[in-house]
């Protein structure tokens, strides 16, 4: 099997077992620092808002290409010291671009608080992973937030970085993570980032377009393997995924809603401002804490299937 395939498998295992230890420096923190500095520089140099939109192109151009170049140089230098060092660094760097364990831990923490009846802690745990207001959410709404978060992040926290790793190794995986970090930091459609972040948001949409559709197929397959309603999952994808404001996020959410036989979407509030999201799936029953665990199981199986797909891609692309 190709060396890159073993690197991807090793990276996946590192993430599943270790996750992101807080004591180790995380590349995303460094990328986030550079994004903040570049944003500060642009706003300092470009005073007229009409020019900020053009300057916003610099963010993905410099941050994404810079992330790729730095990781490429590190791996190149390591390879001149030892092939095993290059292998280890590549696997570790790819593992930092995926978050299988982190997603599962976040979801299961919320579920445990719900099962113990601790609504205050459940809301607090949910607030760590969503942008919506959580202070007054009841149990079904907390469950909805947890299920939606795990489902949506299967694309950008697992499948997309693995796909880009299969195409271009650790450098391209990190370039994707830089793309996604840009979107999460400046890709908002509010007044502050409407002009500065438009290029970053669109670039993220393009980067996730194919991986999101692959994720939907993987979730249908995972639903079948877990003996969930895979037919309903496929039907809801075709019927409801396009209703989501994101061209990509609706696909995994619709797939999970159909597989569980629940309805996602609805009313969210952000800093007291109501936001109505299209509903996906049919409300055959109310959401419950166990649905979070089932979504995590779907995520785990879909992530494993994505690794198999990526190994196949490596074999196809590199022989």
C-alpha positions in Angstrom: 0.0 0.0 0.0 1.2 3.5 -0.8 3.0 5.4 2.0 0.5 8.3 1.9 -2.3 5.8 2.5 -0.5 4.6 5.7 0.0 8.3 6.7 -3.8 8.9 6.4 -4.6 5.7 8.3 -2.1 6.7 11.1 -3.5 10.2 11.2 -7.0 9.0 11.6 -6.0 6.6 14.4 -4.1 9.4 16.2 -7.2 11.6 16.1 -9.5 8.7 17.2 -7.3 7.8 20.2 -5.6 11.1 21.2 -7.6 13.9 19.7 -6.2 17.3 20.2 -4.1 17.4 23.5 -4.3 20.9 24.9 -0.6 20.9 25.9 0.6 20.5 22.3 0.7 23.5 20.0 -2.2 23.3 17.5 -1.7 24.6 13.9 -5.2 26.0 13.8 -4.3 28.3 16.7 -1.3 29.6 14.7 -3.4 30.0 11.6 -6.0 31.9 13.6 -3.4 34.2 14.9 -2.2 35.0 11.4 -5.8 35.6 10.2 -6.3 38.1 13.1 -3.1 39.9 12.2 -3.8 40.1 8.5 -7.4 41.3 9.3 -5.9 44.1 11.5 -3.4 45.1 8.8 -6.1 45.2 6.1 -8.4 47.3 8.2 -5.5 49.6 9.1 -4.4 50.1 5.5 -7.8 50.1 3.7 -10.0 52.8 5.2 -12.8 53.0 2.6 -15.3 50.1 2.9 -15.7 49.9 -0.9 -12.1 48.7 -1.2 -12.3 46.3 1.7 -14.1 43.8 -0.5 -11.2 43.6 -2.9 -8.8 43.4 -0.1 -10.7 40.5 1.4 -9.3 38.3 -1.4 -5.9 38.6 0.3 -7.1 36.6 3.2 -7.6 33.2 1.4 -4.8 34.0 -1.0 -2.2 34.6 1.7 -3.4 32.4 4.5 -4.2 29.3 2.4 -1.1 29.4 0.3 1.0 30.3 3.3 -0.3 27.3 5.3 0.4 25.0 2.3 3.9 26.4 1.8 4.9 26.2 5.5 3.8 22.6 6.0 5.4 21.6 2.7 8.7 23.1 3.8 8.5 21.3 7.2 7.8 17.9 5.6 10.5 18.5 2.9 13.1 19.4 5.6 12.1 16.4 7.8 12.4 14.0 4.8 16.1 15.1 4.5 16.6 14.1 8.1 14.7 10.9 8.1 11.8 9.4 6.1 10.3 8.2 9.4 10.4 11.8 10.8 8.6 13.0 7.7 6.0 10.2 8.0 5.4 11.0 11.7 5.1 14.8 11.1 2.8 14.2 8.1 0.5 11.9 10.2 0.4 14.3 13.1 -0.3 17.4 11.0 -3.1 15.6 9.2 -4.5 14.4 12.5 -4.7 18.1 13.6 -7.0 18.9 10.6 -9.6 16.3 11.6 -11.7 16.2 14.8 -13.5 12.8 15.0 -12.7 12.5 18.7 -13.4 16.1 19.5 -16.9 16.0 17.8 -17.8 12.7 19.6 -16.6 14.0 23.0 -18.6 17.2 22.6 -21.8 15.4 21.6 -21.5 12.7 24.3 -20.8 15.3 27.0 -24.1 17.0 26.1 -25.9 13.7 26.1 -24.6 12.7 29.5 -25.8 16.0 31.1 -29.2 15.5 29.5 -29.5 11.9 30.8 -28.5 13.0 34.3 -31.1 15.8 34.1 -28.6 18.6 34.4 -30.0 21.0 31.9 -27.8 23.9 33.0 -24.6 22.0 32.2 -26.2 20.6 29.0 -26.8 24.1 27.8 -23.3 25.2 28.8 -21.7 22.3 26.9 -23.8 23.1 23.9 -22.8 26.7 24.0 -19.2 25.6 23.5 -19.9 24.2 20.0 -22.7 26.3 18.6 -23.1 30.1 18.0 -26.8 30.2 18.9 -28.1 31.3 22.3 -28.6 28.3 24.6 -29.7 29.8 27.9 -33.4 29.0 27.5 -33.4 25.9 25.4 -35.4 22.8 26.5 -34.3 19.2 26.1 -35.5 18.6 22.5 -33.8 21.9 21.4 -30.6 21.0 23.1 -30.7 17.7 21.4 -31.3 19.4 18.0 -28.4 21.7 18.5 -26.1 18.8 19.3 -27.3 16.6 16.5 -27.0 19.4 14.0 -23.5 20.3 15.1 -22.2 16.8 14.9 -23.9 16.2 11.5 -22.8 19.4 9.9 -19.2 19.1 11.0 -18.7 15.6 9.6 -17.9 17.4 6.3 -15.4 20.1 7.4 -14.0 18.4 10.4 -13.5 14.9 8.9 -14.3 14.1 5.3 -13.0 17.3 3.6 -9.5 17.3 5.3 -9.1 13.6 4.6 -10.0 14.0 1.0 -7.5 16.8 0.5 -4.9 14.8 2.4 -5.5 11.9 -0.1 -4.9 14.4 -3.0 -2.0 16.4 -1.7 -0.8 15.0 1.7 -0.4 17.1 4.8 0.2 20.4 3.0 -3.1 20.3 1.2 -5.0 19.1 4.3 -3.6 22.1 6.2 -4.5 24.4 3.4 -8.0 23.1 3.6 -8.0 23.6 7.4 -6.8 27.2 6.8 -9.7 27.7 4.4 -12.2 26.4 7.0 -10.7 28.5 9.8 -11.0 31.6 7.7 -14.7 30.9 7.1 -15.3 30.4 10.8 -13.5 33.6 11.7 -14.4 36.1 9.0 -17.0 34.3 6.8 -20.0 35.8 8.6 -22.7 37.7 6.6 -22.9 40.5 9.2 -22.0 44.1 8.7 -18.5 43.7 10.1 -17.5 40.9 7.7 -19.9 41.3 4.8 -17.1 42.8 2.6 -13.9 41.5 4.2 -15.0 37.9 4.6 -17.0 37.3 1.3 -14.0 35.7 -0.5 -13.2 33.4 2.4 -16.8 32.3 2.7 -17.1 31.5 -1.0 -13.7 29.7 -1.1 -14.9 27.5 1.8 -18.1 26.7 -0.1 -16.1 25.6 -3.1 -13.7 23.6 -1.1 -16.5 21.7 0.6 -18.7 21.2 -2.4 -17.6 17.7 -3.5 -16.8 16.4 0.0 -20.2 17.4 1.3 -21.9 15.3 -1.4 -19.6 12.4 -0.7 -20.5 12.8 3.0 -24.2 12.5 2.2 -23.6 9.2 0.4 -21.4 7.9 3.2 -24.1 8.7 5.8 -26.7 6.8 3.8 -24.3 3.9 3.6 -23.6 4.2 7.4 -27.4 4.3 8.0 -27.8 1.1 6.1 -24.9 -0.6 8.0 -26.4 0.6 11.4 -29.9 -0.6 10.4 -31.3 2.9 10.5 -33.7 4.2 7.9 -31.3 4.7 5.0 -34.1 5.0 2.4 -35.6 7.8 4.4 -32.1 9.4 4.7 -31.7 9.4 0.9 -35.2 10.8 0.4 -34.7 13.6 2.8 -31.4 14.5 1.2 -33.1 14.9 -2.2 -36.1 16.7 -0.7 -34.7 19.1 1.9 -30.9 19.5 1.7 -31.2 22.4 -0.8 -33.3 24.4 1.7 -30.3 25.0 3.9 -28.7 28.5 3.4 -25.4 26.8 3.0 -24.8 24.9 -0.3 -23.1 22.1 1.7 -24.3 22.0 5.3 -27.8 20.9 4.5 -26.6 17.6 3.0 -25.2 15.9 6.2 -28.0 17.4 8.3 -30.7 16.1 5.9 -29.1 12.7 5.8 -29.0 12.4 9.6 -32.5 13.8 10.0 -33.8 11.1 7.6 -31.9 8.3 9.2 -33.1 9.2 12.7 -36.7 9.9 11.6 -36.6 13.4 13.2 -36.8 17.0 12.1 -33.9 19.4 12.3 -33.8 23.1 11.6 -36.3 25.7 12.9 -35.9 28.8 15.1 -32.5 29.7 16.4 -31.5 32.9 18.2 -28.1 34.6 17.9 -27.5 37.3 20.5 -31.2 37.7 20.9 -31.9 38.0 17.2 -34.2 35.3 15.8 -33.1 33.3 12.8 -35.4 30.9 11.0 -33.7 27.9 9.4 -35.5 25.6 7.0 -36.7 22.4 8.5 -35.3 19.2 7.3 -36.8 15.8 7.9 -40.2 14.8 9.2 -41.1 15.1 12.9 -42.2 11.5 13.4 -41.2 11.9 17.1 -39.5 14.5 19.3 -35.7 14.5 19.6 -34.2 12.8 22.6 -30.8 12.5 24.2 -30.1 9.1 22.7 -30.3 10.7 19.2 -27.0 12.5 20.0 -25.3 9.1 20.6 -26.8 7.6 17.4 -25.5 10.7 15.4 -22.1 10.1 16.9 -22.2 6.5 15.8 -23.2 7.6 12.3 -20.3 10.0 12.4 -17.8 7.4 13.5 -18.9 4.9 10.8 -19.0 7.6 8.1 -15.5 8.7 9.1 -14.2 5.1 8.8 -15.8 4.8 5.4 -14.2 8.1 4.3 -10.8 6.7 5.3 -11.4 3.7 3.1 -12.5 6.0 0.2 -9.3 8.1 0.7 -7.1 5.0 0.7 -8.7 4.0 -2.6 -8.1 7.5 -4.0 -4.5 7.4 -3.1 -4.1 4.0 -4.8 -5.9 5.4 -7.9 -4.0 8.7 -8.0 -0.5 7.4 -7.1 -0.6 3.7 -7.9 
